[in-house]
Amino acid sequence: MFQMLRILASMLLVACVASAAVKIEKTSYGGWPNCYRISNGEVELIVTGDVGPRVIRYAFIGGKNIFKEFAGEMGKTGEKEWKSRGGHRVWFAPEDRVLSYPADNFPVKIDIQGGVLTATAPVESLTGLEKSITVKLAASGSNVEVIHHIKNAGNKPLNLAAWALTVMSPGGVGISGFPPRGTHPEILAPTNPLVMWAFTDFSDKRWQFTKKYLLLHQDANAKAPTKSGLFNKDTFGAYLLGSDLFIKRYAADSAEKHPDFGCSFETFTNSEMLEIETVGPMINLTPGKSIAHTERWSLHKNVKVSAFTDAELDRILLPLLK
């Protein structure tokens, strides 16, 4: 019994130390007075309290924000129309010209439990949905668990999927991977969709394909938007900006129906930014019910890529995706 108590005490001490390593403090950022900084001494995230729910910053301490910030929209609140602002947000798919764009320009409820922060928006009058983002930063390193919840607080069922969009700072390269490749005639069945939108143009030089990877380069001089999507049960999106590499991951289920011809990953770019997005399965969300969609993030520094080839991308990414 004494030995068991010692083990339990040790476990409790470790848990307390781990929690204490993550610090959450109220701060101003980008002109908003009510933001929250989550840090562990190595990386930091900024969650907005005046608008959202939104993670507006993810960076090494003292480093460049890997997320885009739209300067003209920072620090502002209360606009009648939806604003991109940048950062990371939660939506629902499939995209709708009206229902996907209710303004999230109002204060959110912030709940802090130990080293975990949840930001919850008011119920949208247009959709009856309540959206929230929970951020759990590891005690050390850069790993973050980001849980997106969408609750149907209305009075009618809605058929939708959770959609997590991360707006990346310009000048980098977005990278995603296809499911494992094979050979013919050993594998005859198709393995994944590669989805186009009406404005997708694969002759655009921003697109780059290897056997294993799909790449999209952000280019400030390329004015036309472009977008594509795919399915991979081990979904990941990466973004290389200089020598900083952001990775987010999502475990998809091939047995479930995903929107947009079956996408678990989508990527979009224009002249200002690049988005990497994960998409959950379609759900008939009845009143009172909610869905959760989890991403896992990490940030890596001093990443040097000599060429965008399978061999080089394998060398960089495979150890980080284990």
C-alpha positions as CSV (number, residue, x, y, z in Angstrom):
1,M,0.0,0.0,0.0
2,F,2.8,2.4,0.9
3,Q,4.5,1.7,-2.4
4,M,1.3,2.4,-4.3
5,L,0.9,5.7,-2.5
6,R,4.4,6.7,-3.4
7,I,3.7,5.9,-7.0
8,L,0.5,7.9,-7.0
9,A,2.2,10.9,-5.3
10,S,5.0,10.8,-7.9
11,M,2.5,10.7,-10.7
12,L,0.6,13.7,-9.2
13,L,3.9,15.6,-8.8
14,V,4.8,15.0,-12.4
15,A,1.3,16.2,-13.5
16,C,1.6,19.3,-11.4
17,V,5.1,20.1,-12.8
18,A,3.9,19.6,-16.4
19,S,0.9,21.8,-15.8
20,A,3.0,24.5,-14.1
21,A,5.3,24.6,-17.1
22,V,2.5,26.0,-19.3
23,K,1.7,29.6,-18.5
24,I,-1.5,31.4,-19.6
25,E,-1.6,35.1,-19.1
26,K,-3.9,37.8,-20.3
27,T,-2.2,40.3,-22.6
28,S,-2.8,42.8,-25.4
29,Y,-1.9,41.9,-28.9
30,G,-2.3,43.5,-32.3
31,G,-4.5,46.3,-30.9
32,W,-6.8,43.9,-29.0
33,P,-6.7,44.4,-25.2
34,N,-8.2,41.1,-24.2
35,C,-5.9,38.3,-25.6
36,Y,-4.4,35.3,-23.9
37,R,-0.8,34.2,-24.3
38,I,-0.1,30.5,-23.8
39,S,3.6,29.6,-23.5
40,N,6.0,27.0,-22.2
41,G,9.2,28.9,-22.5
42,E,9.8,27.6,-26.0
43,V,6.8,28.5,-28.1
44,E,3.8,30.7,-27.6
45,L,0.2,31.0,-28.9
46,I,-2.0,34.0,-28.8
47,V,-5.8,33.5,-28.6
48,T,-8.0,36.5,-29.1
49,G,-10.7,37.3,-26.6
50,D,-12.2,40.3,-28.4
51,V,-13.1,38.3,-31.5
52,G,-13.1,34.7,-32.5
53,P,-12.6,32.0,-31.5
54,R,-9.3,32.4,-33.2
55,V,-5.6,31.6,-32.6
56,I,-3.9,34.6,-34.1
57,R,-0.2,33.7,-33.3
58,Y,1.9,30.6,-33.1
59,A,5.7,31.1,-32.9
60,F,8.9,30.4,-31.2
61,I,9.4,32.8,-28.3
62,G,10.6,36.0,-29.9
63,G,10.3,34.6,-33.4
64,K,8.2,35.4,-36.4
65,N,4.5,34.5,-36.4
66,I,4.0,31.5,-38.8
67,F,0.4,32.7,-39.2
68,K,-0.8,35.5,-41.4
69,E,-2.0,38.7,-39.8
70,F,-4.1,41.1,-41.9
71,A,-2.8,44.4,-40.6
72,G,-5.8,46.4,-41.6
73,E,-8.1,44.1,-39.6
74,M,-6.0,43.7,-36.4
75,G,-7.3,45.2,-33.2
76,K,-10.8,45.9,-34.6
77,T,-14.1,44.5,-33.4
78,G,-17.8,44.8,-34.1
79,E,-17.8,44.9,-37.9
80,K,-21.1,43.9,-39.5
81,E,-19.4,41.8,-42.1
82,W,-17.1,38.8,-41.7
83,K,-13.3,39.5,-41.6
84,S,-10.5,37.1,-42.3
85,R,-8.0,38.7,-39.9
86,G,-5.6,35.7,-40.3
87,G,-4.6,33.1,-37.8
88,H,-6.5,29.9,-37.2
89,R,-10.3,29.5,-37.0
90,V,-13.1,26.8,-37.1
91,W,-15.8,26.7,-39.8
92,F,-18.1,24.1,-41.2
93,A,-18.1,22.4,-44.6
94,P,-19.2,22.3,-47.3
95,E,-18.7,26.0,-47.8
96,D,-21.7,28.2,-48.3
97,R,-21.7,31.7,-49.6
98,V,-23.9,32.9,-46.7
99,L,-23.9,30.4,-43.9
100,S,-20.2,30.0,-43.8
101,Y,-19.6,33.7,-43.3
102,P,-21.4,34.9,-40.2
103,A,-19.3,37.7,-38.6
104,D,-17.2,36.4,-35.7
105,N,-16.3,39.9,-34.7
106,F,-17.5,39.8,-31.1
107,P,-16.1,38.9,-27.7
108,V,-15.7,35.2,-26.9
109,K,-16.0,33.4,-23.6
110,I,-12.6,32.3,-22.2
111,D,-12.3,29.4,-19.9
112,I,-9.0,28.4,-18.4
113,Q,-8.5,25.0,-16.6
114,G,-4.9,24.5,-15.5
115,G,-2.8,24.8,-18.7
116,V,-5.8,24.4,-21.1
117,L,-7.7,27.3,-22.6
118,T,-11.1,27.2,-24.4
119,A,-12.5,30.1,-26.4
120,T,-16.2,29.9,-27.2
121,A,-18.1,32.2,-29.5
122,P,-21.7,33.4,-28.9
123,V,-24.3,31.3,-30.7
124,E,-24.6,32.4,-34.4
125,S,-28.1,33.8,-35.0
126,L,-27.7,32.9,-38.7
127,T,-26.9,29.2,-38.2
128,G,-27.7,28.4,-34.5
129,L,-24.2,27.0,-34.1
130,E,-21.8,27.6,-31.2
131,K,-18.1,27.2,-32.1
132,S,-15.2,26.8,-29.8
133,I,-11.5,26.1,-29.9
134,T,-9.6,24.4,-27.1
135,V,-5.8,24.8,-27.0
136,K,-3.5,22.3,-25.1
137,L,0.2,23.2,-25.2
138,A,2.7,20.5,-24.2
139,A,4.8,21.3,-21.1
140,S,7.9,21.4,-23.3
141,G,8.6,21.4,-27.0
142,S,6.2,22.8,-29.6
143,N,3.4,20.2,-29.6
144,V,-0.1,21.5,-29.4
145,E,-3.5,19.7,-29.4
146,V,-6.2,21.9,-30.9
147,I,-9.8,20.7,-30.4
148,H,-12.6,22.3,-32.4
149,H,-16.2,21.9,-31.2
150,I,-19.3,22.8,-33.1
151,K,-22.5,22.6,-31.2
152,N,-26.0,22.8,-32.7
153,A,-27.7,25.3,-30.4
154,G,-30.5,25.8,-32.8
155,N,-33.8,24.0,-33.4
156,K,-33.2,22.1,-36.6
157,P,-30.7,19.5,-37.7
158,L,-27.8,20.5,-39.9
159,N,-25.7,18.3,-42.2
160,L,-22.1,19.5,-41.9
161,A,-18.5,18.7,-41.2
162,A,-16.0,20.5,-39.0
163,W,-13.4,22.5,-41.0
164,A,-10.2,23.8,-39.4
165,L,-8.5,26.6,-41.4
166,T,-5.0,27.9,-40.8
167,V,-4.0,31.1,-42.6
168,M,-0.2,31.1,-43.2
169,S,2.1,34.0,-43.4
170,P,3.1,34.8,-47.1
171,G,6.2,33.6,-48.8
172,G,6.3,30.0,-47.9
173,V,5.4,26.6,-49.4
174,G,2.5,24.4,-48.3
175,I,3.1,20.6,-48.4
176,S,0.8,17.7,-48.0
177,G,1.1,14.0,-48.7
178,F,-0.7,11.3,-50.6
179,P,-1.6,7.9,-49.1
180,P,1.2,5.3,-49.6
181,R,1.9,4.7,-53.3
182,G,2.0,1.3,-55.0
183,T,2.5,-0.4,-58.3
184,H,0.5,-1.6,-61.2
185,P,-0.9,-4.2,-61.6
186,E,-0.5,-5.2,-58.0
187,I,-2.9,-2.4,-56.9
188,L,-5.8,-1.8,-59.2
189,A,-8.2,0.1,-57.0
190,P,-8.0,3.9,-56.6
191,T,-6.5,5.0,-53.3
192,N,-7.6,8.7,-52.9
193,P,-9.4,11.6,-54.6
194,L,-7.5,14.7,-55.9
195,V,-10.2,17.4,-56.0
196,M,-10.4,20.5,-58.1
197,W,-12.5,23.7,-57.8
198,A,-13.7,25.7,-60.8
199,F,-10.8,28.1,-60.4
200,T,-8.2,25.4,-59.9
201,D,-5.5,25.4,-62.7
202,F,-2.9,22.8,-62.3
203,S,-0.8,24.4,-65.1
204,D,-0.2,27.3,-62.6
205,K,3.4,27.2,-61.6
206,R,2.5,27.5,-57.9
207,W,1.5,23.9,-58.0
208,Q,4.2,21.2,-57.7
209,F,3.7,17.4,-57.7
210,T,6.0,14.6,-56.7
211,K,5.1,11.0,-56.5
212,K,4.4,11.3,-52.8
213,Y,3.6,14.9,-52.2
214,L,1.5,17.9,-53.3
215,L,3.1,21.3,-52.9
216,L,1.6,24.8,-53.3
217,H,3.9,27.8,-53.3
218,Q,2.6,31.2,-52.0
219,D,3.5,33.9,-54.5
220,A,2.6,37.6,-53.9
221,N,2.8,38.3,-57.6
222,A,0.3,35.6,-58.6
223,K,-3.1,37.3,-58.3
224,A,-5.5,34.4,-59.2
225,P,-6.6,32.3,-56.3
226,T,-6.3,28.5,-56.6
227,K,-7.3,25.5,-54.5
228,S,-7.2,21.7,-54.3
229,G,-8.0,18.9,-51.9
230,L,-7.3,15.3,-51.3
231,F,-8.0,12.4,-48.8
232,N,-5.4,10.7,-46.7
233,K,-6.3,8.8,-43.5
234,D,-3.0,10.2,-42.1
235,T,-3.8,13.7,-43.1
236,F,-1.2,16.4,-42.6
237,G,-0.5,19.8,-43.8
238,A,3.0,21.5,-43.5
239,Y,4.2,25.0,-44.2
240,L,7.8,25.9,-44.7
241,L,8.5,29.6,-44.2
242,G,12.2,30.3,-44.4
243,S,13.7,27.8,-42.1
244,D,10.6,27.4,-39.8
245,L,8.3,24.4,-40.5
246,F,4.7,24.2,-39.2
247,I,3.0,20.9,-39.3
248,K,-0.6,20.0,-38.4
249,R,-2.1,16.5,-38.4
250,Y,-5.5,15.0,-38.4
251,A,-6.5,11.3,-38.2
252,A,-9.2,10.7,-40.8
253,D,-11.5,7.7,-41.1
254,S,-11.8,6.3,-44.7
255,A,-15.0,4.6,-43.7
256,E,-16.7,8.0,-43.1
257,K,-18.1,10.3,-45.8
258,H,-16.1,13.5,-46.1
259,P,-17.3,16.6,-48.0
260,D,-16.1,18.1,-51.2
261,F,-15.8,14.8,-53.1
262,G,-14.2,13.2,-50.1
263,C,-11.5,15.6,-48.9
264,S,-9.8,15.4,-45.5
265,F,-7.3,18.1,-46.5
266,E,-7.6,21.2,-48.6
267,T,-5.3,24.0,-49.5
268,F,-5.9,27.5,-50.9
269,T,-3.7,30.4,-51.9
270,N,-3.9,33.9,-53.3
271,S,-1.5,36.8,-53.5
272,E,-1.8,37.6,-49.7
273,M,-1.6,34.2,-47.9
274,L,-1.9,30.4,-48.1
275,E,-4.4,28.3,-46.2
276,I,-3.9,24.7,-45.0
277,E,-7.1,23.1,-43.9
278,T,-8.3,19.8,-42.5
279,V,-11.9,18.6,-42.9
280,G,-13.8,16.1,-40.7
281,P,-16.6,13.7,-41.8
282,M,-20.1,14.7,-42.6
283,I,-22.4,14.6,-39.6
284,N,-26.2,15.0,-39.2
285,L,-25.9,17.4,-36.3
286,T,-29.2,17.4,-34.4
287,P,-30.2,20.1,-31.9
288,G,-28.2,19.9,-28.7
289,K,-25.5,17.7,-30.1
290,S,-21.9,18.7,-30.9
291,I,-18.9,17.4,-32.9
292,A,-15.2,17.6,-32.1
293,H,-12.4,17.8,-34.6
294,T,-8.8,17.4,-33.3
295,E,-5.6,18.7,-34.9
296,R,-2.1,18.2,-33.6
297,W,0.4,21.0,-34.3
298,S,4.2,21.3,-34.1
299,L,6.7,23.9,-35.0
300,H,10.3,23.2,-36.0
301,K,13.2,25.6,-36.6
302,N,16.4,25.5,-38.7
303,V,14.8,23.2,-41.3
304,K,16.9,23.2,-44.5
305,V,15.4,21.8,-47.7
306,S,17.8,21.5,-50.6
307,A,15.1,20.5,-53.2
308,F,11.5,19.6,-53.2
309,T,12.0,15.9,-54.1
310,D,10.5,12.8,-52.6
311,A,13.8,11.8,-51.0
312,E,14.4,15.3,-49.5
313,L,10.9,15.6,-48.2
314,D,11.0,12.1,-46.8
315,R,14.2,13.1,-45.0
316,I,12.6,16.2,-43.5
317,L,9.0,15.1,-42.8
318,L,9.0,11.4,-42.0
319,P,10.8,11.7,-38.6
320,L,8.5,14.5,-37.6
321,L,5.3,12.6,-38.6
322,K,6.0,9.6,-36.5
